[in-house]
Amino acid sequence: MDPSLAQLVVDLVEKMGLLRREIEHQQDQERYAARLARIEQKLSVLADALEASDPARAAALRTAWAKPARSLAFRNAAHQKEIR
């Protein structure tokens, strides 16, 4: 997968992970549990497929879903290093 396209996918998954986290904080997980489970299943398949060609990007994808705030923090830190 093209690195720029892979990064866009990771960014999208990060945003979806933030939305999932907000749903959990609002205690609406029962309402969206099935949808979130299907999304997680598809993301897992995508990460497994990506694992063979780019293990680091697959790990970033999993982190973006499971811990979106952490993923965002690392991305922001990398961006700050580029600016300096």
Helices and strands as residue ranges (DSSP letters): H 3-25, H 29-53, H 55-66, H 68-83
